[in-house]
Amino acid sequence: MKVLLLGGGGLLSGAAREAFLAAGHDVTVLTRGARELPSADRLSALRADRRDPAALARALSGKRFDFTADFLAYNGEDVAGLFAAPGFSPGRLAMISTGQVYLVTRGQKPPFKEGDADAPVIPEPARGTRDWDNWAYGMGKRAAEAGLLRLAGERGVKVLALRLPVVQGEADGLASRRLWAWLQRMQDGGPVLLPDGGSQPVRFVYAGDAAAALLRLAAGEGWPAGPALNLAQPGETTLKEFLEMAAACAGLKPGFVPVAGAELERAGLADTCAPYWSRWCSRLDPSAAFALGFKTRGPEEYLPGVVRAHLAGPPPAPHEGYARRAGELALAARLRAGGSA
């Protein structure tokens, strides 16, 4: 099978590349070339910037594939540019979408089912805020999904938006560094602020399981009748439970300090100190995927290997929020003393 992966440097795209190669497929990765691909049989690269329509057309013109996984479609223009390449045939096409398509809607009741994305959207938040950044990302993905469905109808291409929550994986220490943000705080021996006591439910997906799902889709297995499909781990935990599992895998005993979200806001730390916390961490209901035969693992299965990989190969730079660590420690000290921010 000839497979095209649009994007080669991310956590999930890397897992998909390795999975398709291990299965014996011919894999072509379209990348800007910022990172060198590993040398492997059956692996080739196309160089182009996805946002440059002329470069994209030159790279894909006349190319034909059996299956395409698109990790780089962030808005409707990205989808239109892909289909504008003359003579390009993607075969079956799975676009990696996100649970944020639900988080920009009104009246949210997670965990979200696929049809919940049809709800009316919330107003645009103030620009220059974290809320606006997340809203723009979710709205862009909604536009990409809509453009994909419309153009697929015009071209007769079978397409799917595979909606994912936060992806966990061994290589994430060099990608988002979100899990590393927690591990680094646990390792430094200081108190670790836990927003709302860690009561927020969380639900992730393991990169290897998402890659396995793409393999099934490439083979035509489990393709749903609708235009979108959620994939996530089987159950939910609280944020505190997830972090306690990660700490146990690392042999650490962190000193968690519960803190109200309002306290973090007043201290200016709400946007920096706690990955996975806030209304912008999606929780997807994967029951439709499970009914089609897809399988995923829970954190008790994937976290030990993921944590080991993070500790064995820590990122060269800390998570960006760690620059505010002194402020976190000061707030934790005030809270432990019974004070206020």
C-alpha positions in Angstrom: 0.0 0.0 0.0 1.2 3.5 -0.8 0.7 5.8 2.1 1.1 9.6 2.3 1.6 11.3 5.7 1.1 15.1 5.6 3.4 16.1 8.4 6.5 14.3 9.8 7.7 16.0 12.9 4.9 15.5 15.5 4.3 12.9 18.1 1.4 11.2 16.3 2.8 11.5 12.8 6.0 9.9 14.0 4.1 7.0 15.6 2.0 6.6 12.4 5.1 6.6 10.3 6.7 3.8 12.3 3.5 1.8 12.4 3.0 1.9 8.6 6.6 1.0 8.0 6.5 -1.9 10.4 3.4 -3.2 8.6 5.4 -3.2 5.3 3.8 -0.2 3.5 5.5 2.3 1.3 5.4 5.6 3.2 5.9 9.1 1.8 6.1 12.0 4.3 5.4 15.5 3.2 7.4 17.9 5.4 9.0 21.3 5.3 12.3 19.6 6.1 12.9 21.3 9.5 13.6 17.8 10.9 15.4 15.1 9.1 13.5 11.8 8.8 15.1 8.6 9.9 16.7 6.5 7.2 14.5 3.5 6.4 13.5 1.2 3.6 10.2 2.1 2.0 10.4 5.7 3.4 10.6 8.7 1.2 10.0 12.4 1.6 8.4 15.3 -0.3 9.6 18.8 0.7 6.9 21.6 0.8 5.4 24.1 3.1 1.7 23.2 3.6 0.8 26.9 3.6 2.5 27.5 0.2 0.0 26.5 -2.4 2.5 26.6 -5.3 5.0 24.5 -3.4 2.3 22.0 -2.3 1.1 21.7 -5.9 4.6 21.0 -7.2 5.2 18.4 -4.5 1.9 16.5 -5.0 1.1 17.0 -8.7 0.3 13.7 -10.3 0.9 11.7 -7.2 -1.4 8.9 -6.3 -1.8 7.1 -3.0 -4.0 4.4 -1.4 -4.3 6.2 1.9 -3.5 9.7 3.2 -3.3 10.8 6.8 -3.4 14.6 7.2 -1.8 15.9 10.4 -1.4 19.5 9.1 -5.0 20.7 8.2 -5.8 23.5 10.6 -8.4 25.5 8.6 -10.4 25.4 5.4 -7.6 26.9 3.3 -5.3 24.1 4.2 -7.8 21.6 2.9 -8.5 23.6 -0.3 -4.8 23.8 -1.0 -4.4 20.1 -0.8 -7.2 19.4 -3.2 -5.9 22.0 -5.6 -2.8 20.0 -6.5 -3.4 18.9 -10.1 -3.6 15.2 -10.6 -3.2 14.4 -6.9 -5.2 11.4 -5.7 -5.1 10.8 -1.9 -7.0 7.6 -1.8 -8.9 7.3 1.5 -8.1 10.3 3.5 -8.2 10.6 7.3 -7.7 14.2 8.7 -6.5 14.4 12.3 -9.0 16.6 14.1 -9.4 17.5 17.7 -11.8 17.5 20.6 -11.6 21.3 20.6 -14.4 21.2 17.9 -16.7 20.5 20.8 -15.1 23.0 23.2 -16.2 25.9 21.1 -19.9 25.0 21.4 -22.6 26.1 23.8 -24.2 23.9 26.4 -21.3 21.4 26.6 -22.0 18.1 28.4 -18.8 16.0 28.2 -17.7 13.3 27.4 -18.7 14.4 23.9 -20.3 12.2 21.2 -19.7 12.9 17.5 -23.0 14.7 17.0 -22.3 17.2 19.8 -20.1 19.2 17.4 -23.3 20.3 15.6 -24.3 22.5 18.5 -24.2 26.3 18.1 -20.8 27.9 18.8 -19.8 30.3 21.6 -19.0 33.9 20.8 -15.5 34.8 19.9 -13.4 35.6 23.1 -11.2 38.6 23.4 -8.2 38.5 21.2 -4.8 38.2 22.8 -6.1 35.8 25.5 -5.6 32.0 26.0 -9.3 31.6 25.4 -9.1 33.2 22.0 -6.1 31.0 21.0 -8.0 27.9 21.9 -11.2 29.1 20.3 -9.4 30.0 17.1 -7.8 26.5 17.0 -11.2 24.8 17.5 -12.9 27.0 14.9 -10.1 26.4 12.4 -10.5 22.7 12.8 -14.2 22.9 12.4 -13.7 24.8 9.1 -11.1 22.2 8.0 -13.6 19.4 8.7 -16.3 21.2 6.8 -14.0 21.9 3.8 -12.9 18.3 3.8 -16.4 17.0 3.6 -17.5 19.5 0.9 -14.5 18.9 -1.3 -14.6 15.1 -0.8 -18.2 15.2 -2.1 -17.1 17.2 -5.2 -14.1 14.9 -5.9 -15.6 11.5 -4.8 -12.9 10.9 -2.2 -13.7 8.9 1.0 -12.8 11.1 4.0 -12.9 11.0 7.7 -12.2 13.5 10.5 -10.6 11.5 13.3 -11.1 13.5 16.4 -8.6 13.1 19.2 -8.0 14.5 22.7 -4.6 15.2 24.1 -2.2 12.6 22.8 0.2 10.9 25.2 3.4 9.2 23.9 7.0 8.4 24.5 8.2 11.2 22.1 6.0 13.9 23.7 9.0 15.1 25.8 10.3 16.5 22.5 6.9 17.8 21.3 4.4 19.5 23.6 6.3 18.7 26.9 3.0 18.8 28.8 3.6 15.6 30.8 7.3 16.7 31.3 5.9 19.9 32.8 4.5 17.9 35.7 7.4 15.5 35.9 9.9 18.3 36.1 8.0 19.9 39.0 7.8 16.6 40.8 11.5 16.0 40.4 12.7 19.4 41.7 11.4 18.5 45.2 9.2 21.5 45.6 5.5 21.6 46.1 3.3 21.1 43.1 0.2 23.2 42.7 -2.9 21.2 41.8 -5.7 23.3 40.4 -9.1 22.6 42.1 -7.4 19.8 43.9 -7.0 17.8 40.7 -10.7 17.0 40.6 -11.1 17.8 36.9 -11.8 14.6 34.8 -9.3 13.9 32.0 -9.3 11.5 29.1 -6.4 11.1 26.7 -5.3 8.8 23.9 -2.0 6.9 23.5 -0.1 7.7 20.3 0.4 4.0 19.5 -3.3 3.4 19.7 -4.1 6.3 17.3 -1.5 5.0 14.9 -3.0 1.5 15.0 -6.4 3.1 14.2 -4.9 4.8 11.2 -3.6 1.4 10.0 -7.1 -0.1 10.3 -8.6 2.9 8.4 -6.0 2.5 5.7 -7.1 -1.1 5.2 -10.7 0.0 5.0 -11.6 -1.5 8.3 -13.9 0.2 10.7 -14.7 3.2 8.5 -17.8 4.8 10.0 -20.9 5.8 8.2 -20.6 9.4 9.4 -17.9 12.0 8.6 -16.2 12.0 12.0 -15.1 9.5 14.6 -13.8 10.0 18.2 -10.9 8.0 19.5 -9.8 8.1 23.2 -8.8 5.9 26.0 -11.5 3.6 27.5 -12.2 5.5 30.7 -11.7 8.7 32.5 -9.6 9.6 35.6 -9.3 12.8 37.6 -6.2 14.9 36.9 -4.9 14.0 40.4 -5.3 10.3 39.7 -3.5 10.6 36.4 -0.6 12.5 38.0 -0.4 10.1 40.9 0.0 7.2 38.4 2.7 9.2 36.5 4.5 9.9 39.8 4.4 6.2 40.8 5.8 5.2 37.4 8.7 7.7 38.1 9.3 6.6 41.6 8.3 10.1 42.9 6.2 11.3 45.8 5.1 14.8 45.0 3.8 17.2 47.5 0.6 18.4 45.8 -0.9 21.6 47.1 -4.6 22.1 46.1 -5.3 25.6 44.7 -8.4 27.2 43.5 -8.5 28.3 39.9 -9.3 31.9 41.1 -6.1 31.9 43.1 -4.1 30.9 40.1 -5.8 33.7 38.1 -4.9 36.3 40.7 -1.3 35.1 40.8 -1.0 35.2 37.0 -0.2 31.5 36.8 -3.4 30.0 35.4 -2.1 29.8 31.9 1.4 28.4 32.7 1.6 26.0 35.6 -0.9 23.2 34.9 -1.1 21.4 31.5 -4.4 19.4 31.1 -6.3 21.7 33.5 -8.9 24.2 32.2 -12.0 24.1 30.1 -9.8 23.6 27.0 -8.9 20.0 27.8 -11.4 17.9 25.8 -13.0 14.7 26.9 -14.3 12.5 24.0 -16.7 9.6 24.1 -15.0 6.8 22.0 -17.9 4.3 22.2 -18.7 4.6 18.4 -15.1 3.7 17.6 -15.1 0.8 20.0 -18.3 -0.5 18.4 -16.4 -0.6 15.1 -13.6 -2.7 16.6 -11.1 0.0 17.5 -9.1 -0.6 20.7 -7.2 1.7 23.0 -5.4 1.4 26.3 -5.8 3.2 29.5 -3.0 5.1 31.4 -2.3 2.2 33.6 -1.0 0.4 30.5 0.7 3.1 28.5 2.0 5.5 31.3 4.9 3.3 32.5 6.6 3.3 29.1 5.8 6.9 28.4 7.2 8.1 31.8 10.3 6.0 31.4 11.0 7.5 28.0 10.6 11.0 29.4 13.0 10.4 32.2 15.5 8.6 30.0 15.5 11.3 27.4 14.4 14.6 29.0 13.8 17.5 26.6 16.7 20.0 26.1 14.5 22.8 27.5 11.8 22.9 30.2 8.1 23.4 29.4 7.7 27.1 28.9 5.6 27.5 32.0 8.5 26.4 34.2 10.0 29.8 33.9 7.3 30.9 36.4 8.3 28.2 38.9 9.4 30.7 41.6 5.9 32.2 41.6 4.4 28.8 42.0 6.5 28.0 45.0 5.7 31.4 46.6 2.0 30.8 46.1 2.3 27.2 47.5 4.1 28.6 50.6 1.3 31.1 51.2 -1.4 28.5 50.8 0.3 26.1 53.2 0.6 28.9 55.7 -3.1 29.6 55.4 -2.6 32.9 53.5 -3.9 34.1 50.2 -2.4 35.2 46.9 
